[in-house]
Amino acid sequence: MIVIGVPTTGSIPVKVIGSIESVLLSRKDVVPYYIEGSLVYDARAKIVNYALQKGADLLFLDSDIQFSLEAFNSLIGRDTDVVSGLYYSRHKPSYPVAYKTVKPQTIFRPAKIETITEIRPYMEVAGAGLGFCLIKNRVLKALPENVNPFEPFGGLGEDFCFFLRLRKKGYKVMLDTTFELQHLGEYGYTAIDCEG
């Protein structure tokens, strides 16, 4: 079973609902789960708990990411613990939401985040956005109980902090770039909008 977990502030664009519907029409082992709230790290933790209760793998989907059925099938077809699809920031200049370096802030230095510069079809990264990210159930089970693995620290967002915690436990974060996602804003941002 696969849970598509969507944290939202209350609305989801029709294009994203259409993406989810295309999966639900083609597969009987997928369950959507929506959590509304303003604290995304808290919503993500609740989604993880739901996936654990169901004994399911978890596909995090941000409420502004449009995807195709082919993209979904590519991601779940990967035999890896954690794999994210590549999408681009929704402003100009746009950049890939995947990182070769993620280091938290300390009292001695500011947080350091470096965006990937080379894109290969399937590659290891230090972190990525959680907007279209598959996490296997075995990884969810390994997360510590009574601790929110998304809670921000060191001047980083919840996604960076989650991947730092996973990598500390020895898990790799993989990036699948073999399909295109649209990050919905003024329009659907893709690689065409990326400068660099």
C-alpha positions in Angstrom: 0.0 0.0 0.0 1.0 3.6 -0.7 -0.3 6.7 1.1 -0.1 9.9 -0.8 0.3 12.4 2.1 -0.6 16.0 1.3 0.0 18.8 3.9 -2.1 21.8 3.0 -3.1 25.2 4.3 -6.7 24.5 3.0 -6.8 24.5 -0.8 -5.3 22.3 -3.4 -5.3 23.3 -7.1 -7.5 21.3 -9.5 -4.4 20.3 -11.5 -2.9 18.6 -8.4 -6.2 16.9 -7.6 -6.2 15.7 -11.2 -2.8 14.2 -10.7 -3.9 12.3 -7.6 -7.1 11.1 -9.3 -5.1 9.7 -12.3 -3.2 7.5 -9.8 -6.4 6.5 -7.9 -8.1 5.4 -11.1 -5.2 3.2 -12.1 -4.3 1.6 -8.8 -6.3 0.1 -5.9 -3.4 0.1 -3.4 -3.1 3.9 -3.1 -4.8 6.0 -0.4 -4.8 9.8 -0.3 -4.4 11.5 3.1 -4.8 15.3 3.5 -3.8 17.3 6.6 -4.7 20.9 6.9 -2.6 23.2 9.1 -0.1 26.0 9.2 2.8 24.1 10.7 4.0 21.9 7.9 6.5 20.0 10.0 3.6 19.0 12.4 1.4 18.0 9.4 4.2 15.9 8.0 4.6 14.0 11.3 0.9 13.3 11.4 1.0 12.0 7.8 3.9 9.6 8.8 1.9 8.3 11.7 -1.0 7.6 9.4 1.2 5.7 6.9 2.7 3.7 9.8 -0.8 2.8 11.0 -1.6 1.6 7.5 1.7 -0.3 7.1 2.3 1.7 3.9 5.0 3.4 2.0 4.6 7.2 1.9 4.6 9.5 -1.0 4.8 13.1 0.2 3.1 15.4 -2.2 3.0 19.2 -1.7 -0.3 20.8 -2.6 1.4 22.8 -5.5 3.1 19.9 -7.3 1.5 18.6 -10.5 2.7 15.2 -11.7 1.9 12.5 -14.3 1.0 8.9 -13.8 4.3 8.1 -15.4 6.1 10.2 -12.8 4.3 8.3 -10.0 5.2 4.9 -11.6 8.8 5.9 -12.1 9.2 6.9 -8.4 7.5 3.9 -6.9 9.4 1.6 -9.3 12.8 2.6 -7.7 14.1 0.0 -5.3 15.5 2.5 -2.8 14.6 3.7 0.7 14.1 7.4 -0.1 13.7 8.9 -3.6 12.5 12.3 -4.6 11.4 13.7 -8.0 13.1 16.9 -9.2 11.1 20.1 -9.3 12.1 23.7 -9.6 11.5 26.7 -7.3 8.5 28.9 -8.3 10.2 32.2 -8.9 12.6 33.6 -11.3 15.4 32.8 -11.5 14.3 29.3 -10.8 16.6 26.6 -9.4 16.4 22.8 -8.8 15.0 21.9 -5.4 17.7 19.4 -4.7 21.0 19.9 -2.9 24.5 18.7 -3.0 25.3 20.2 0.4 23.1 20.8 3.5 24.7 21.8 6.7 22.9 23.3 9.7 23.8 26.6 11.3 26.0 26.5 14.4 27.3 29.2 16.7 30.4 29.2 14.5 28.9 29.4 11.0 25.7 30.1 9.1 23.7 27.3 7.5 25.2 26.1 4.2 23.0 24.9 1.4 24.3 24.3 -2.2 21.9 23.5 -5.0 22.9 20.7 -7.4 24.6 22.0 -10.5 24.8 18.7 -12.5 21.7 16.7 -13.2 21.9 13.0 -14.0 18.9 10.7 -14.5 19.3 9.0 -11.1 21.6 10.4 -8.5 22.4 10.7 -4.8 21.8 14.1 -3.2 22.2 15.6 0.3 18.6 16.6 0.3 15.6 17.7 -1.8 12.2 19.2 -1.3 9.6 16.8 0.1 7.1 18.0 -2.6 7.2 14.6 -4.5 9.2 12.2 -2.3 8.7 8.5 -1.7 9.7 7.0 1.6 9.6 3.3 2.2 7.7 1.9 5.2 10.9 0.4 6.6 12.4 3.9 6.8 9.3 5.2 8.5 9.5 2.4 11.1 13.1 3.3 11.9 12.2 6.9 12.8 12.4 7.5 16.6 9.0 7.4 18.4 7.8 10.6 20.2 10.1 12.8 18.2 9.1 14.9 15.2 11.7 14.0 12.5 10.7 17.2 10.6 11.1 19.7 13.4 13.4 22.5 12.1 16.8 23.3 13.7 19.9 25.1 12.7 18.2 27.7 10.6 16.9 25.0 8.1 13.5 24.0 6.8 11.7 20.9 7.8 12.7 19.0 4.6 16.4 19.7 5.1 16.2 18.7 8.8 14.5 15.5 7.9 17.1 14.5 5.3 19.9 15.4 7.7 18.4 13.1 10.3 17.9 10.3 7.7 21.5 10.5 6.4 22.8 10.4 10.0 21.0 7.0 10.3 22.8 5.9 7.2 20.0 6.3 4.6 20.8 7.7 1.2 18.6 10.3 -0.5 18.1 9.6 -4.2 16.8 11.9 -6.9 14.9 10.7 -10.0 15.0 13.2 -12.8 13.6 11.0 -15.6 10.2 12.8 -15.6 9.0 16.3 -15.3 7.0 17.8 -12.5 5.3 21.2 -12.5 5.7 23.5 -9.4 2.5 25.5 -9.6 2.7 29.2 -9.0 2.0 32.0 -11.5 2.2 29.0 -13.9 3.8 25.6 -13.8 7.6 26.1 -13.2 9.8 23.5 -14.9 13.5 23.2 -16.0 12.8 25.7 -18.8 12.7 28.4 -16.1 16.0 27.4 -14.5 18.9 29.8 -15.1 22.4 28.4 -14.9 
